[in-house]
């Protein structure tokens, strides 16, 4: 069954190439040349929901970061759709900001179509199968991670996490008490080794902590091991 994607990109020649290339791999890609047109298409997807948005950072009417914010502010399904952001090569701050406001992954321009395809498949895989551990729900005191619903809550209050952040948290929680390097964490959630960007992991960890910790500046659940990576503490509340 074909999966529906939305590409918001003002470079029509690039968009045409991507639409044709991804079409050969079974994806149906809708294209919008402006931010507002893309947001309208996403809201109207209805019975054929958009599985992923490919979002260019530089658009003629709205900044891509603002588009990302608006998508995350939408109701129901559209707010949770994974976002793969296309950024200018050599501009790490845009990538960091994009991840902070809810993008699931990024790809610098210019890019190889095969890498774009690999990243799309990795993001969709993270969204659609969270691995196959025995426990469907992980509980750590007041923290509850529901794999099937892909919902995280603390004391019954739902925490706002992107698809990627949910998978990062599950990867750590499944290995509670074990110190993981950034490379090991990325391998666990992506299923394959792609471009490593350690700072992106740090940004996501900050967002996860803000969502699940009582005091994100003094975390008790996700601890940093200097020079190594992160560990999910086994202790209960």
C-alpha positions in Angstrom: 0.0 0.0 0.0 1.4 3.4 -1.0 2.3 5.9 1.7 1.3 9.6 1.3 4.0 12.2 1.8 3.8 16.0 1.5 6.8 18.1 0.2 6.7 21.8 1.0 9.5 23.2 -1.3 9.6 26.3 -3.5 12.3 24.8 -5.8 9.9 23.2 -8.3 12.7 21.4 -10.3 14.0 19.8 -7.1 10.4 18.9 -6.0 9.7 17.3 -9.4 12.8 15.1 -9.1 11.9 14.1 -5.5 8.3 13.3 -6.4 9.4 11.1 -9.3 12.2 9.4 -7.4 10.1 8.6 -4.3 7.2 7.5 -6.6 9.4 4.7 -7.9 9.8 3.5 -4.4 6.0 3.3 -3.7 5.4 6.7 -2.2 2.7 9.2 -3.3 4.1 12.7 -2.9 2.0 15.8 -2.9 3.9 19.0 -3.6 3.2 22.5 -2.3 5.4 25.4 -3.5 4.5 27.7 -0.5 4.1 27.3 3.2 0.5 28.3 3.3 -0.4 25.9 0.5 1.4 23.1 2.3 -0.4 23.8 5.6 -3.7 23.7 3.8 -3.0 20.4 2.1 -1.9 18.9 5.4 -5.2 20.0 7.1 -7.3 18.7 4.3 -5.6 15.2 4.0 -8.6 13.6 5.7 -9.2 10.0 4.7 -5.7 9.7 3.2 -3.5 11.1 6.0 -0.1 12.4 5.3 2.5 10.0 6.7 5.5 12.5 6.6 6.2 16.1 5.7 9.4 17.0 3.8 9.8 20.7 4.8 12.2 23.2 3.2 13.6 25.7 5.7 13.6 28.6 3.2 10.2 29.3 1.7 8.9 32.5 0.0 5.9 33.2 2.3 6.8 31.7 5.7 10.0 30.6 7.4 10.2 26.8 7.6 10.7 27.0 11.3 7.4 28.8 11.6 5.7 26.2 9.4 7.1 23.5 11.8 5.6 25.4 14.8 2.2 25.6 13.1 2.1 21.9 12.2 2.9 21.0 15.8 0.1 23.3 17.0 -2.5 21.7 14.8 -5.1 19.4 16.3 -5.2 15.6 16.2 -3.2 13.7 13.5 -1.5 16.5 11.6 0.3 17.7 14.8 1.9 14.3 15.2 3.0 13.8 11.6 6.8 13.3 11.3 8.7 16.2 9.8 12.0 15.9 7.9 13.5 19.3 7.4 15.7 20.3 4.5 18.4 22.8 5.7 21.2 24.8 4.2 24.5 22.9 4.3 26.8 24.1 7.0 24.2 25.8 9.1 24.0 23.8 12.3 22.0 26.4 14.3 19.0 26.1 11.9 19.1 22.3 12.4 19.3 22.6 16.2 16.4 25.1 16.3 14.4 22.9 13.9 14.8 19.9 16.2 14.0 22.0 19.3 10.6 23.0 17.8 9.5 19.5 16.7 11.3 18.3 13.5 12.1 14.6 13.6 15.1 14.7 11.4 17.0 17.0 9.0 18.9 16.7 5.8 21.3 19.3 4.5 21.1 20.5 0.9 22.4 19.4 -1.6 21.5 15.8 -0.9 21.5 12.5 -2.6 18.0 11.1 -3.4 19.0 7.8 -1.9 19.8 9.4 1.4 16.5 11.2 1.5 14.8 7.8 0.8 16.8 6.2 3.6 15.9 8.9 6.1 12.2 8.8 5.2 12.1 5.0 5.7 14.0 5.3 9.0 11.6 8.0 10.3 8.5 6.0 9.2 9.9 2.8 10.7 10.5 4.5 14.0 6.9 5.7 13.9 5.2 2.5 12.8 7.1 -0.1 14.8 8.7 0.7 18.1 10.6 -2.6 18.3 9.3 -5.8 19.8 10.0 -6.0 23.5 7.6 -8.0 25.6 6.2 -5.2 27.7 3.8 -3.0 25.8 3.8 -0.4 28.5 6.9 0.7 30.5 6.3 2.1 34.0 8.9 3.9 36.1 7.0 5.4 39.1 4.8 8.2 37.8 6.3 7.9 34.3 4.4 5.6 31.9 5.4 4.9 28.3 2.6 3.2 26.2 4.2 1.7 23.1 1.0 0.9 21.2 -0.5 4.4 21.7 2.9 6.0 21.4 2.0 8.2 24.4 4.1 9.2 27.4 2.6 10.5 30.5 3.7 11.6 34.0 1.1 11.3 36.8 -1.5 10.8 34.1 -0.6 14.0 32.2 0.4 13.5 28.6 3.8 14.7 27.6 4.3 16.3 24.2 7.1 14.5 22.4 7.8 14.2 18.7 7.9 10.7 17.1 11.7 10.8 17.2 11.8 11.9 20.8 9.4 9.1 21.7 11.7 6.5 20.2 14.8 8.0 21.8 13.0 7.7 25.2 12.0 4.1 24.5 15.5 3.2 23.4 16.9 4.5 26.7 14.1 3.1 28.9 14.5 -0.4 27.4 18.1 -0.3 28.4 17.6 1.4 31.8 20.7 1.3 33.9 23.0 0.9 30.9 25.1 3.8 29.7 24.7 4.4 25.9 26.9 6.5 23.6 25.2 8.9 21.2 26.1 6.6 18.3 24.5 3.6 20.1 21.3 5.7 20.7 21.1 6.8 17.1 21.7 3.2 15.9 18.9 2.0 18.2 16.3 4.4 16.8 17.4 4.6 13.2 18.1 0.9 12.6 21.0 2.0 10.4 24.0 4.3 10.6 23.4 7.6 8.9 25.1 11.0 9.4 26.0 11.4 13.0 25.3 14.8 14.6 25.9 14.5 18.3 24.4 17.9 19.0 21.0 16.8 17.7 20.8 14.1 20.3 21.6 16.6 23.0 18.9 18.9 21.8 16.3 16.0 21.8 17.4 14.9 25.3 16.8 18.4 26.5 13.3 18.4 25.1 12.6 15.0 26.6 13.8 16.1 30.0 11.6 19.2 29.8 8.6 16.9 29.2 9.2 14.2 31.7 11.4 15.6 34.5 10.2 17.5 37.5 13.2 19.8 37.1 14.8 19.5 33.7 18.0 21.3 34.9 18.4 18.7 37.6 17.2 15.5 35.9 16.6 12.3 37.9 15.5 10.0 35.0 17.8 10.7 32.0 21.3 11.3 33.3 24.3 12.6 31.3 27.5 10.6 31.6 30.3 13.1 30.7 32.4 12.0 27.8 30.2 9.0 27.1 26.5 9.6 26.6 23.3 9.0 28.5 21.7 6.5 30.9 18.1 6.1 32.0 18.0 5.7 35.7 16.3 2.6 37.1 15.1 4.3 40.3 11.4 4.8 40.8 9.7 8.0 42.0 
